[in-house]
Amino acid sequence: MTAAEPLRPDLARELIDRATKAAARRAKRLRNQLDAVQLGQDRHADHADAKVLRRVLAEHDWPGHRLVGAEAARAAWSLALHADDDADFQRAGATLLERAVQDGDARVQHWAHLYDRTLVNSGRPQEFGTQQVLTASGNELCPVRAPDSLDQRRASVGLSPIATALETVRRRFAQGHQAGDSSTVVLAEVA
């Protein structure tokens, strides 16, 4: 991966702006700070973000480090990760992201998270243990394939042991978590 100036700084700015706004909306939604109208607006904005990312993928394949830089590549990953209403698009994004990883143009950890998300959203066990659900009693790991070898698979993609990741997320969401709030959470930077 390169630290050179991205080929499309304009696209980088748009992805970063959209992902930043989406993260702020998700934080409010997670803490039940949106009324019904705001929830509708939030969902509409998520669909608009996915539509923009779909256009980017169609025109450029995965927007990796060379095209948009590391920060915007992370932003694109975040937008794809939270496009839960469009499973086909999310799976296509995971495929393109995997190719970018193989080309040295994206982070393997991002692919692992997005791949896990597509598995969980399709009702299948995840591979790398990056997806959790927040419940009234705390965070719970979504089902995992072959749990006995989970830490080896996590290490193969540069993720910390699952116990460390679970504790980090537990601490992060201990404050501000409302009873009855149940949301899928990605262990983006901590897993």
C-alpha positions in Angstrom: 0.0 0.0 0.0 1.2 3.4 -0.8 1.2 6.7 1.1 1.3 8.7 -2.2 -1.4 11.3 -3.0 -4.6 9.5 -4.1 -5.6 9.5 -7.7 -9.1 10.9 -6.9 -8.9 13.3 -4.0 -12.4 14.6 -4.9 -13.8 11.1 -4.5 -11.9 10.7 -1.3 -13.4 13.8 0.2 -16.9 12.6 -0.7 -16.4 9.2 0.8 -14.9 10.6 4.0 -17.7 13.2 4.4 -20.5 10.5 3.9 -18.9 8.1 6.3 -18.3 10.7 8.9 -22.0 11.8 8.8 -23.2 8.2 8.7 -21.1 7.4 11.9 -22.7 10.3 13.7 -26.1 9.1 12.7 -25.4 5.5 13.8 -24.1 6.8 17.2 -27.4 8.6 17.8 -29.4 5.6 16.6 -27.5 3.2 18.8 -28.2 5.4 21.8 -31.9 5.8 20.9 -31.5 9.5 20.4 -33.6 9.8 17.2 -37.3 10.2 16.9 -39.4 8.5 14.2 -38.9 11.2 11.6 -35.2 11.3 12.2 -35.0 7.5 11.9 -36.7 7.7 8.5 -34.2 10.4 7.4 -31.4 8.3 8.8 -32.5 5.3 6.7 -32.9 7.4 3.6 -29.3 8.8 4.1 -28.0 5.2 4.5 -29.6 4.3 1.2 -28.2 7.4 -0.5 -24.7 6.5 0.8 -25.0 3.0 -0.5 -26.2 4.3 -3.9 -23.1 6.6 -4.1 -20.8 3.7 -3.1 -22.5 1.4 -5.7 -21.7 4.0 -8.4 -18.1 4.2 -7.2 -17.7 0.4 -7.3 -19.2 0.3 -10.8 -16.9 3.0 -12.1 -13.7 2.1 -10.2 -14.0 -1.3 -8.6 -13.1 -1.1 -4.9 -11.9 2.4 -4.0 -8.6 1.4 -2.5 -5.6 3.3 -1.1 -4.2 4.2 -4.5 -7.4 5.7 -5.8 -8.7 7.5 -2.7 -6.1 7.1 0.1 -6.2 5.1 3.3 -8.8 7.3 5.1 -11.2 7.3 2.3 -10.7 3.6 1.6 -11.7 3.1 5.3 -14.7 5.3 4.7 -15.8 3.2 1.7 -15.5 0.1 3.8 -17.6 1.6 6.6 -20.3 2.6 4.1 -20.4 -1.0 2.6 -20.3 -2.5 6.1 -23.5 -0.7 7.1 -25.4 -1.3 3.8 -27.3 -4.0 5.6 -30.5 -3.4 3.6 -28.8 -4.5 0.4 -27.3 -7.9 1.0 -26.4 -8.5 -2.7 -24.5 -5.1 -2.9 -22.8 -5.9 0.4 -21.6 -9.3 -0.9 -20.4 -7.7 -4.2 -18.5 -5.1 -2.2 -16.8 -7.9 -0.1 -15.7 -9.6 -3.3 -14.3 -6.4 -4.8 -12.6 -5.6 -1.4 -11.0 -9.0 -1.3 -9.6 -8.4 -4.8 -8.2 -5.1 -3.6 -6.6 -6.8 -0.6 -5.0 -9.4 -2.9 -3.7 -6.5 -5.0 -2.2 -4.8 -1.9 -4.6 -1.9 -2.2 -6.8 -2.5 0.9 -6.6 -3.8 4.5 -7.3 -7.4 5.0 -8.9 -6.6 8.4 -11.5 -4.5 6.5 -12.3 -7.5 4.2 -12.6 -9.8 7.3 -15.2 -7.5 8.9 -17.2 -7.0 5.7 -17.1 -10.7 4.9 -18.3 -11.6 8.4 -21.1 -9.0 8.1 -22.3 -10.6 4.8 -22.3 -14.0 6.5 -24.2 -12.8 9.6 -26.7 -10.9 7.4 -27.4 -14.1 5.5 -27.9 -16.1 8.6 -24.6 -18.0 8.5 -21.9 -18.3 11.1 -19.1 -15.7 10.7 -15.5 -16.7 10.2 -13.5 -14.1 12.1 -15.7 -13.1 15.1 -16.0 -9.4 14.1 -19.8 -9.1 14.5 -21.6 -8.7 17.8 -25.1 -7.9 18.9 -25.8 -5.4 21.8 -28.5 -6.7 24.0 -29.9 -5.5 27.3 -27.5 -7.8 29.1 -24.4 -6.6 27.1 -22.6 -7.5 23.9 -22.9 -11.0 22.5 -20.8 -12.5 19.7 -22.8 -13.6 16.7 -22.5 -17.3 15.9 -19.0 -18.3 14.7 -17.9 -21.3 12.5 -15.5 -23.6 14.3 -15.1 -21.5 17.5 -12.1 -23.6 18.6 -9.9 -22.2 15.8 -11.3 -18.7 15.8 -8.2 -17.1 17.3 -6.0 -18.7 14.6 -8.3 -17.3 11.9 -8.3 -13.9 13.5 -4.5 -13.9 13.8 -4.2 -14.9 10.1 -5.9 -11.5 9.2 -4.1 -9.4 11.8 -6.9 -9.3 14.4 -6.4 -9.6 18.2 -7.6 -12.6 20.1 -11.4 -12.7 20.5 -11.3 -12.3 24.3 -9.4 -9.0 23.9 -11.8 -7.8 21.2 -14.9 -8.7 23.3 -13.6 -6.9 26.3 -12.7 -3.8 24.3 -16.2 -3.6 22.8 -17.8 -4.3 26.2 -16.0 -1.3 27.7 -16.7 0.9 24.7 -20.4 0.3 24.8 -20.9 0.0 28.6 -21.5 3.7 28.8 -24.6 5.0 27.0 -26.1 1.6 26.2 -29.9 1.6 26.7 -31.7 -1.5 27.9 -33.8 -3.0 25.1 -31.6 -1.6 22.4 -30.5 -4.5 20.1 -28.2 -3.6 17.2 -25.6 -5.4 15.3 -22.2 -3.9 16.0 -19.0 -4.2 14.1 -15.7 -4.3 15.9 -14.2 -1.9 13.5 -11.1 -0.7 15.2 -11.0 -2.9 18.2 -11.5 -6.4 16.8 
